[in-house]
Every structure is written in C-alpha cells, then in structure tokens.
Amino acid sequence: SSTRTAFQRDRDRIIHCKAFRRLKHKTQVFIAPPGDHYVTRLTHTLEVSQIARSIARGLNLNEDLTEAMALGHDLGHTPFGHTGEEVLNEISPFGFRHNEQSLRVVDQIENGGKGLNLTFEAREGIVKHSKSRAGIFGEGWETVGTLEGQICKLADVVAYISHDVDDALRAGVITEDDIPSVAVSVMGRSRSERINTLVCDILDSSWDARGEGLTSKQIEPIIGVSPSVNEAMNALRDFLFERVYDSEFVNREAGAARLVVRRLYEHFMGHENQLP
C-alpha cells in the first residue's frame, strides 16, 4: 500500500512539473511541421503512457509506476527532435543523452533545484528507457530491473514506430506502398491496427510476468514479443531510420535547428548568469 502510494506520488509530481508542460513545444521528428496534427513530445509521451498502462493492467503489474516512468521518460529531450540532442552531444565536453538529462531534470533541476524526490524504480525506468540505434531486443538492448520499466521501454517503441509512420505519410516523405510488406502483413496498415496488434502480442508473450503458475525460480519472467512481431517491428523501425529519420527532407530541415542550438549553447556558456 505504501509502495503504491509512493508510485502515485511519482506520477503526480511529474505531471505537475514545469519540464512536463514544456514538452508541448518540442517536436518529435519534423522540425517545423505545418498544421496541428503532427506528433509533439507531449502527445508522444501521453501515447506511451496509455500504451504502457494498458500493458501493465493486462499483466496485473503496477500501473502507477509504469505511468510515472512513461510520463517522465522524455523530460530531458531537446527542442528540434533528435537533431538538438545530436548537436549538444557533439559540442558539449561531457556529451549529451536525453535519457540522462531526463534523470537530471527530476533529480536536480525541478522544484527550484531540489528535484522531485522520485523512487529508485521510477528513476531507473526513466534513465534506462533509451535504445539509441540498437535493434529491438538486439545487441545493445539494455534491460531494466523492473517489469514495469521493461514495459515502458517497449511502449516507447510501439508508440513511435506507429505515429512516426503517420507523420511521414502526412509530410509526403513516404507513401503507403513504401511501408515494408512484412510490417503491414503482421501489424496492419493503420495506426490503431499496429498498436492493437503490438499490445496484444506483448500481453500474450509476457504472460509469465503475472506470476501465476510459476513453480520454478529458473523461469525469469520478462516483457517481450513473439519472433514474428519482433521481426516486423525491426523492419518498420529500420525503414523509418532509412527513409524518414536520416532522410534528405529531415536533414534539410535540421540545418537551421543545428545553428540555433549551437548559438544558444555558445551564448549561455559565455553568459551563465543569463540562464533562465
């Protein structure tokens, strides 16, 4: 009871922090998309939270902890999508990773520098959600100590490979016919079909996480997906990197954003007293 209350407190503190509200101004993939229907960091975060909580509920795991991780996982993201992160990583002597910055936000920056005093489990889920360029469940896919953290990490992928396809179609970067056939045949063509397929497959593949019927400690329950769905997810993810994230269209948009981040960094490094 006290543990559940602590995770509820984690969730509520993240929702009400300033960094969470600022996510509405940060874009996901496209730097300056026209219209109101492109994904932002805030809408992405809310979608990850919904997906993660649905999986946690289906597996009888801690929904509040799962939601706290999901709501806090991108608090440290830069403006201009991953372009801003890449620039800061290039020019900062310490490097920059948004997941580590997310942890720094909740530990050291929010609440006037006092942090949010989150639980260890929530903090671990936030800092370990990042996947870099590692394939889903491939080499370099770092594990998380809690099942809820594993859910959050996977829900992040489910969300972005689903909504980034829609944004790329809306922007005219790809067409329906470009989407890999294995992804369409396994997961479906629409966003709702993809998410429904993936969530149901995660539940079916992770049933041991419920703890029911486990008689041997040699069995370690994990959150996973079936081999066919894993293949389809990776195919769609690789396609997005090749045709969208690393595309000429996105790189062309990123030029001005890179310059803005560099100039802001250089200015504030020389005028730290002007930092808000």
C-alpha positions in Angstrom: 0.0 0.0 0.0 2.7 2.5 1.0 4.8 1.5 -2.1 1.8 2.0 -4.4 1.2 5.4 -2.8 4.8 6.3 -3.5 4.5 5.5 -7.2 1.2 7.5 -7.4 3.2 10.4 -5.9 5.9 10.0 -8.5 3.3 10.1 -11.3 1.6 13.2 -9.8 4.9 15.1 -9.3 5.9 14.5 -12.9 2.6 15.6 -14.3 2.8 18.9 -12.4 6.4 19.7 -13.1 7.4 22.5 -15.5 9.5 20.3 -17.7 6.4 18.2 -18.5 4.4 21.2 -19.6 7.3 22.3 -21.9 7.1 19.1 -23.9 4.2 20.6 -25.9 6.7 23.0 -27.6 9.1 20.2 -28.6 8.7 18.3 -31.9 9.2 14.6 -32.4 10.7 14.1 -35.9 9.9 17.0 -38.1 11.4 20.4 -37.1 8.6 22.8 -38.0 5.6 20.8 -39.2 2.6 22.6 -40.7 -0.8 22.1 -39.0 -1.9 20.8 -35.6 -1.8 17.1 -36.1 1.9 16.2 -36.1 3.2 14.5 -33.0 4.9 16.5 -30.3 6.9 15.3 -27.4 3.9 15.8 -25.2 1.4 13.8 -27.4 4.1 11.1 -27.8 4.5 10.9 -24.0 0.8 10.7 -23.4 0.6 7.9 -26.0 3.5 6.0 -24.4 1.7 6.4 -21.1 -1.6 5.0 -22.4 0.1 2.0 -24.1 2.3 1.2 -21.1 -0.6 1.4 -18.7 -2.7 -0.9 -20.8 0.0 -3.5 -20.8 0.6 -3.2 -17.1 -3.1 -3.6 -16.4 -3.3 -6.6 -18.6 -0.4 -8.3 -16.8 -1.6 -7.2 -13.3 1.6 -5.1 -12.7 1.9 -1.7 -11.1 0.1 0.8 -13.3 1.2 3.8 -11.3 4.9 3.0 -11.5 4.5 2.3 -15.2 2.8 5.5 -15.9 5.3 7.5 -13.8 8.2 6.2 -15.9 6.3 6.8 -19.2 5.4 10.4 -18.2 9.0 11.2 -17.2 11.0 9.4 -19.9 11.4 12.3 -22.3 11.6 15.3 -19.9 15.2 15.8 -20.9 14.7 15.9 -24.6 15.9 18.9 -26.6 13.9 21.1 -28.9 14.1 20.1 -32.6 13.8 16.4 -32.0 16.9 14.2 -32.1 18.7 16.9 -34.1 19.1 19.0 -30.9 20.4 16.0 -29.0 23.0 15.3 -31.7 24.3 18.9 -31.7 24.6 19.1 -27.9 26.4 15.7 -27.9 28.9 17.0 -30.4 29.7 20.3 -28.7 29.4 19.5 -25.0 32.6 18.3 -23.5 30.6 15.9 -21.4 28.4 14.6 -24.3 24.6 14.7 -24.1 22.0 11.9 -23.9 18.4 12.9 -23.4 17.6 10.0 -21.0 20.4 11.1 -18.7 19.1 14.6 -18.9 15.6 13.4 -18.1 17.0 11.9 -14.8 18.9 15.1 -14.1 15.7 17.1 -14.6 13.8 15.1 -12.0 16.8 14.8 -9.6 18.5 18.2 -9.8 16.6 20.8 -11.9 12.9 20.7 -11.0 11.5 22.2 -7.8 14.0 25.0 -7.6 16.9 22.7 -7.8 15.7 20.3 -5.1 14.4 17.7 -7.6 11.2 15.7 -7.4 12.4 13.0 -4.9 11.2 10.1 -7.0 11.5 6.5 -6.1 14.5 4.4 -7.3 12.3 2.3 -9.6 10.8 5.3 -11.4 14.2 6.9 -11.8 15.7 3.7 -13.2 12.9 3.4 -15.7 13.4 6.9 -16.9 17.1 6.7 -17.4 17.1 3.2 -19.0 14.3 3.7 -21.5 16.6 4.9 -24.2 17.6 2.5 -27.0 19.9 4.5 -29.2 20.2 2.7 -32.6 20.1 -0.8 -31.1 17.6 -3.1 -32.7 14.6 -4.1 -30.7 15.8 -6.9 -28.3 19.0 -7.0 -30.3 22.6 -6.4 -29.3 22.8 -3.3 -27.1 19.2 -3.5 -25.9 19.8 -2.7 -22.3 17.5 -4.4 -19.8 15.6 -2.7 -17.0 15.4 -4.1 -13.5 11.6 -3.9 -13.1 8.9 -5.4 -15.4 7.2 -2.0 -15.4 10.5 -0.5 -16.7 10.6 -3.1 -19.5 7.0 -2.2 -20.4 7.8 1.5 -20.6 10.8 0.9 -22.8 8.8 -1.3 -25.2 5.8 1.0 -25.1 8.0 3.8 -26.3 8.9 1.8 -29.4 5.3 0.8 -30.0 4.3 4.5 -29.9 6.9 6.0 -32.1 7.0 3.4 -34.9 3.2 3.8 -35.1 2.8 7.6 -35.1 6.1 8.4 -37.0 4.7 6.5 -40.0 1.6 8.6 -39.9 3.6 11.8 -39.7 5.9 10.8 -42.5 2.8 10.0 -44.7 1.3 13.3 -43.8 4.5 15.1 -44.7 4.7 13.3 -48.1 8.1 11.8 -47.2 6.8 8.2 -47.8 3.7 6.6 -49.4 1.6 3.7 -48.2 3.2 1.5 -50.8 6.7 2.2 -49.3 5.9 0.6 -46.0 7.6 -2.8 -45.7 5.2 -5.6 -46.6 6.2 -7.7 -43.5 5.2 -4.8 -41.3 1.8 -4.4 -43.0 1.0 -8.1 -43.1 1.9 -8.7 -39.4 0.9 -5.5 -37.7 -1.7 -4.0 -40.1 -1.9 -0.8 -42.1 -3.4 1.8 -39.8 -2.0 3.2 -36.6 -4.8 1.7 -34.5 -4.2 -1.7 -36.1 -0.5 -1.5 -35.4 -0.9 -0.6 -31.8 -3.6 -3.1 -31.1 -1.5 -5.9 -32.7 1.6 -5.0 -30.7 -0.1 -4.6 -27.3 -2.0 -7.9 -27.7 1.2 -9.7 -28.7 3.2 -8.2 -25.8 0.5 -9.5 -23.4 0.5 -12.9 -25.0 4.3 -13.2 -24.9 4.7 -11.8 -21.4 2.0 -13.8 -19.6 4.6 -15.3 -17.1 5.0 -11.8 -15.7 1.7 -12.2 -14.0 3.4 -14.7 -11.7 0.6 -17.3 -12.0 1.6 -20.9 -12.3 5.4 -20.3 -11.9 6.8 -23.2 -9.9 10.5 -22.9 -10.7 12.7 -19.9 -9.9 14.7 -20.8 -13.0 12.0 -19.1 -15.0 12.6 -15.4 -15.1 9.5 -13.5 -16.5 10.3 -10.8 -18.9 8.3 -8.4 -21.1 8.7 -9.5 -24.7 7.2 -10.0 -28.1 6.8 -13.0 -30.4 9.5 -13.6 -33.0 7.3 -12.7 -36.0 6.2 -9.4 -34.4 9.8 -8.6 -33.4 10.9 -9.1 -37.0 8.1 -6.9 -38.2 8.8 -4.2 -35.6 12.5 -4.1 -36.5 11.7 -4.0 -40.2 9.5 -1.0 -39.7 12.0 0.7 -37.4 14.9 0.2 -39.9 12.7 1.6 -42.6 11.9 4.7 -40.6 15.6 5.3 -40.0 16.5 4.9 -43.7 13.5 6.7 -45.2 12.5 9.3 -42.6 14.9 10.0 -39.7 18.0 10.1 -41.9 16.2 11.3 -45.0 17.3 14.4 -47.0 14.0 16.0 -46.2 14.6 15.9 -42.4 18.3 16.8 -42.7 17.4 19.8 -44.8 15.0 21.0 -42.1 17.7 20.3 -39.4 20.3 22.8 -40.8 18.7 25.9 -39.2 17.9 24.0 -36.0 21.6 22.9 -35.6 22.7 26.5 -35.9 20.1 27.7 -33.3 21.2 25.1 -30.8 24.9 25.9 -31.4 24.5 29.6 -31.0 22.4 29.3 -27.8 24.9 26.9 -26.3 27.8 29.3 -27.1 26.0 32.3 -25.8 25.0 30.8 -22.5 28.4 29.1 -21.9 29.8 32.7 -22.0 26.9 34.3 -20.1 25.8 31.8 -17.5 24.2 34.5 -15.4 21.6 34.9 -18.2 20.4 31.4 -18.0 16.7 31.3 -17.0 
